[in-house]
């Protein structure tokens, strides 16, 4: 049986390489291209046979990942679309599903979660990160906590700077270089952020910060 063809669209080189490695290491999958932006992905989709699955980030440097999903659907409604994003808030998830995404995972999901998530998507399921699923379920329960007020835990200026770069998808080494600090200092700031927000991963930190009004969601 032929392998399922996977197209990756992700602008961050380290994340793109990681996703490509996961696809290559997952039995039954074949990486057909790993592209860095909207323009090259749109050209690929218009000139190549449709992939089985497209993995796409929403925040591309030259366009909106949602528009790329819509383009893919117009060209061929058959391929499955998995969003891989650092943003897990309700607005991003709902808009992605409305655009035609059939799965949604956070970038800090494990290699096994991503690889198996792609296979589950092909089998007809709709994989979604557990932290996003919990939030959406809570939103369906009217007695759950009130909307965010912005009065969340206090982050120092440096912690906020680190969190902002995490939200943009930067790796720890890139954050250290950008802010002029050592990787160990970045790790220390991240530990403090996790403790204050009571989370355990990058995706959950960004999600919780946006819910609390500490971090502004990108437009």
Secondary structure, 3 states (H helix, E strand, C coil): CCCEEEEEECCCHHHHHHHHHHHHHCCCEEEEEEECCHHHHHHHHHHCCCCCEEEECCEECCEEHHHHHHHHHHHCCCCEEEEEECCCCHHHHHHHHHHCCCEEEECCCCHHHHHHHHHHHHCCCCCECHHHHHHHHHHCCCCCCCCCCCCCCCCCHHHHHHHHHHHCCCCHHHHHHHHCCCHHHHHHHHHHHHHHHCCCCHHHHHHHHHHHCCCCCCC
